[in-house]
Amino acid sequence: MISTRAQRTAGATKYDPANGEITISLASISLAWDAFEQHGWEQFSSTVRHELIHAWQYHEFGEADHGRTFDRWTDMLNTTQHCERFKSPNWWLICEECGGQLPRFQRSKVVKQPENYSCGDCGGSLRVEEATE
């Protein structure tokens, strides 16, 4: 499946527990080509292997994450736990307490009203900064 809305990742794996269907979505062709041109075949093919691990997790366990079952396959499949971002965000959410930074690509509710949300790691207040890239 090809997504025309993907902005921060080159791929995603989804599982429908109702019918057991596992779908691996790759970013739109233009974004996929941008990722390929920016990072090369090795990085982009690593993303595909990364998503295949998630597909295996869904098949075997009905859920997927980047935990221990994921980690045990990364070396064997020559991939990483987190794929490199291939598009710069438009905004950064920054925690005032722990300094954590989360990229944001769309003007979502949390970008518009960060005072209504808190950091998922420490509960601190959030502020929004426009990305400079």
Buried (B, 14 or more C-beta within 10 A) or exposed (E): EEBEEBBBBBBBBBBEEEEEEBEBBBBBEEBBEBBBEEBEEEBBEBBBBBBBBBBBBBEEEEEBEBEEBBEEBBEEBEBBEEBBBBBEBBBBBBBBEEEBEBBBBEEEEBBEEBEEBBBEEEEBEBEBEEEEE
